[in-house]
Amino acid sequence: MALSVSDLSAIYSLLANSMSQDESNRKPAESALAQSESRPGFCSCLMEVITAKDLASQVDIRLMASVYFKNSINRYWRKRRDFSCFSLILAKQMLRALIEVAYELDLIAQMLAVLISKIARFDYPREWPELFSFLAQQLPSADVLTSHRIFMILFRTLKELSTKRLTADQRNFAESYNSNGKEQHHDDLYLTCERWLFCLKIICQLVISGFQSDAKCIQEIRPVKEVSPVLLNAAQSFLPYYPSLQNRHPKFWEFIKRACTKLMKVLVAIQQRHPYSFGDICVLQPVLNFCLNKITDPEPDILSFEQFLIKCMVMAKSVFECKEYKPSVTGRVMDENGVTLEQMKKNISNAVAGVLTRLLPNERIVLLCNVLIRRYFVLTTSDLEEWYENPEVFHHEQDMVQWTEKLRPCAEALYIVLFENHSQLLAPIVVSILQEAMNGCPTSTTEITPGLLLKDAAYGAAAYVYYELSNYLSFRD
């Protein structure tokens, strides 16, 4: 005979007595519960006890009901016809109860998650194929507690399913990711990515427009020191996914491109708005070091990511030509109130100049100059094809394009600033590259060879700074 709602009080009394210290009460209760396990409706009664709001204080009884429920699942679930008719309805009821009711005790929620995982072991995917898709649908609108419950159910269920050893079961487990609303999950993830970009833009506006430029007020803008390292870390985290997502997930590859480019753009904007705060060693050193490493020694896949390399060059150029970072040569001016604003600027500038000196030894400056000329000044295969197809358009595009829009003009702009800052060091280097290129490509050469392309790049590099090279060139040669 099936149990019903009218039997709830009896089941509750049996559960209470089964925990009694008095053996005369405990033994009969345990015996009666053991006999009730096989009766239809027993699990429904236990479910009512577990989820009853008026039993919130009766934790022990609710946990004991969970234990009996688990035992019934292991012994009778899907093994008896009278269980099959309502088992899935009960499972879904339990799942909704766990998600929709904020249980005051995590222990009760854990027990329900275990019960759901036990049911899933029998019913997924044949009887309950929508289990994972249902859980995924609840996440976007879930609060923190509900999200915690959903992830707990996912973990417990996947852990339970992973212990099944039959080949068919293992195949079902491996395919669970692909068979449960993969596209919808991607759409939700993409919306999250878009939301992240909006948050980045908001942070940019708050840091840049929310404070007066520290170049004017000479006050530390603390958010610059807090936000900039986080933005740099985000760029470093996203960048490794650039090559791997291009063919597999084009939509997310586009997001990675936008995110990395925007992160560097925000860092440049912060540096230009708040140069003194950005010049702190904990900000300037890691950011500039990262940019220079990507320019001089990029991973092979990053070489094709021109927009990111452009932003790295823009950052380096912005730092190199920043007048606030130039060491002051004026003497100390005092007034009756103590140190003036000019003296404060001088102190900060000298400190930043020291950071740049340690970050840019002569060897690194020479390396950067060589890389800019030999790698970024040289015309690429794509450039030569465009030049061949329409020389006039190619010529005008080279003259009219903004230096921040194309990689070669950006490298040329960075090179000019670098040379102006270190002309005595770099003039002999540029001349040596020019002589090497001339010797490696005779004037009689008519075919486009690597030597001819280097010669073109070296001529261009010399032309940009010709006014500094006259003392180093021998016009007799």
TACOR-V671539 format. One record per residue. N is the residue number from 1. NEAR is the number of other C-alpha atoms within 12 Angstrom. Layout:
N/NEAR + N/NEAR
This chain:
1/13 + 2/18 + 3/22 + 4/21 + 5/19 + 6/15 + 7/24 + 8/24 + 9/17 + 10/22 + 11/38 + 12/33 + 13/26 + 14/32 + 15/39 + 16/29 + 17/26 + 18/29 + 19/24 + 20/19 + 21/12 + 22/13 + 23/14 + 24/14 + 25/19 + 26/20 + 27/20 + 28/21 + 29/26 + 30/25 + 31/18 + 32/23 + 33/33 + 34/22 + 35/19 + 36/29 + 37/33 + 38/28 + 39/24 + 40/28 + 41/30 + 42/43 + 43/44 + 44/39 + 45/35 + 46/44 + 47/43 + 48/31 + 49/39 + 50/43 + 51/37 + 52/27 + 53/19 + 54/12 + 55/21 + 56/19 + 57/18 + 58/22 + 59/27 + 60/24 + 61/31 + 62/36 + 63/34 + 64/30 + 65/41 + 66/37 + 67/28 + 68/36 + 69/41 + 70/28 + 71/24 + 72/34 + 73/36 + 74/24 + 75/20 + 76/26 + 77/33 + 78/25 + 79/17 + 80/18 + 81/14 + 82/18 + 83/27 + 84/22 + 85/17 + 86/21 + 87/33 + 88/29 + 89/20 + 90/30 + 91/37 + 92/30 + 93/23 + 94/35 + 95/38 + 96/26 + 97/27 + 98/39 + 99/37 + 100/23 + 101/25 + 102/24 + 103/27 + 104/19 + 105/25 + 106/20 + 107/20 + 108/35 + 109/37 + 110/30 + 111/34 + 112/42 + 113/36 + 114/37 + 115/42 + 116/48 + 117/36 + 118/35 + 119/41 + 120/40 + 121/35 + 122/30 + 123/28 + 124/30 + 125/26 + 126/17 + 127/21 + 128/25 + 129/24 + 130/21 + 131/35 + 132/34 + 133/24 + 134/23 + 135/33 + 136/30 + 137/22 + 138/25 + 139/25 + 140/20 + 141/16 + 142/19 + 143/16 + 144/15 + 145/22 + 146/28 + 147/23 + 148/24 + 149/37 + 150/39 + 151/25 + 152/29 + 153/36 + 154/32 + 155/21 + 156/27 + 157/35 + 158/29 + 159/20 + 160/26 + 161/32 + 162/26 + 163/17 + 164/22 + 165/14 + 166/12 + 167/12 + 168/15 + 169/23 + 170/19 + 171/18 + 172/24 + 173/29 + 174/17 + 175/19 + 176/25 + 177/21 + 178/17 + 179/21 + 180/26 + 181/22 + 182/18 + 183/17 + 184/19 + 185/24 + 186/20 + 187/19 + 188/21 + 189/20 + 190/22 + 191/18 + 192/18 + 193/23 + 194/21 + 195/16 + 196/22 + 197/26 + 198/18 + 199/18 + 200/30 + 201/24 + 202/16 + 203/27 + 204/30 + 205/19 + 206/21 + 207/32 + 208/30 + 209/18 + 210/19 + 211/24 + 212/20 + 213/25 + 214/31 + 215/31 + 216/20 + 217/19 + 218/25 + 219/22 + 220/25 + 221/32 + 222/19 + 223/25 + 224/40 + 225/30 + 226/21 + 227/28 + 228/41 + 229/29 + 230/24 + 231/36 + 232/36 + 233/21 + 234/26 + 235/34 + 236/25 + 237/16 + 238/29 + 239/33 + 240/22 + 241/26 + 242/34 + 243/24 + 244/18 + 245/20 + 246/20 + 247/13 + 248/13 + 249/19 + 250/18 + 251/22 + 252/28 + 253/25 + 254/26 + 255/29 + 256/35 + 257/32 + 258/30 + 259/35 + 260/37 + 261/35 + 262/32 + 263/42 + 264/41 + 265/32 + 266/38 + 267/47 + 268/36 + 269/30 + 270/44 + 271/42 + 272/32 + 273/33 + 274/40 + 275/42 + 276/41 + 277/41 + 278/47 + 279/43 + 280/33 + 281/26 + 282/22 + 283/33 + 284/41 + 285/30 + 286/27 + 287/40 + 288/39 + 289/28 + 290/29 + 291/34 + 292/35 + 293/26 + 294/31 + 295/42 + 296/31 + 297/22 + 298/23 + 299/17 + 300/15 + 301/20 + 302/26 + 303/21 + 304/18 + 305/30 + 306/28 + 307/30 + 308/38 + 309/41 + 310/39 + 311/41 + 312/42 + 313/46 + 314/41 + 315/41 + 316/42 + 317/34 + 318/34 + 319/42 + 320/37 + 321/27 + 322/30 + 323/23 + 324/34 + 325/35 + 326/28 + 327/24 + 328/21 + 329/13 + 330/13 + 331/12 + 332/17 + 333/16 + 334/13 + 335/11 + 336/7 + 337/8 + 338/12 + 339/15 + 340/17 + 341/21 + 342/24 + 343/22 + 344/26 + 345/35 + 346/28 + 347/27 + 348/32 + 349/30 + 350/25 + 351/25 + 352/34 + 353/31 + 354/22 + 355/28 + 356/33 + 357/23 + 358/19 + 359/26 + 360/26 + 361/16 + 362/21 + 363/17 + 364/25 + 365/34 + 366/28 + 367/26 + 368/37 + 369/42 + 370/35 + 371/33 + 372/38 + 373/45 + 374/36 + 375/27 + 376/37 + 377/33 + 378/34 + 379/31 + 380/23 + 381/14 + 382/12 + 383/24 + 384/18 + 385/14 + 386/19 + 387/19 + 388/15 + 389/13 + 390/14 + 391/15 + 392/13 + 393/16 + 394/20 + 395/17 + 396/14 + 397/19 + 398/23 + 399/14 + 400/14 + 401/17 + 402/17 + 403/23 + 404/27 + 405/22 + 406/28 + 407/35 + 408/35 + 409/32 + 410/35 + 411/41 + 412/39 + 413/35 + 414/41 + 415/43 + 416/33 + 417/28 + 418/38 + 419/36 + 420/24 + 421/30 + 422/29 + 423/27 + 424/21 + 425/24 + 426/34 + 427/34 + 428/26 + 429/32 + 430/43 + 431/35 + 432/26 + 433/31 + 434/35 + 435/25 + 436/22 + 437/30 + 438/24 + 439/19 + 440/21 + 441/23 + 442/16 + 443/14 + 444/11 + 445/16 + 446/11 + 447/12 + 448/20 + 449/20 + 450/20 + 451/27 + 452/27 + 453/31 + 454/33 + 455/34 + 456/30 + 457/34 + 458/40 + 459/27 + 460/31 + 461/43 + 462/34 + 463/20 + 464/26 + 465/30 + 466/23 + 467/17 + 468/25 + 469/27 + 470/16 + 471/14 + 472/23 + 473/20 + 474/13 + 475/10 + 476/4 + 477/7
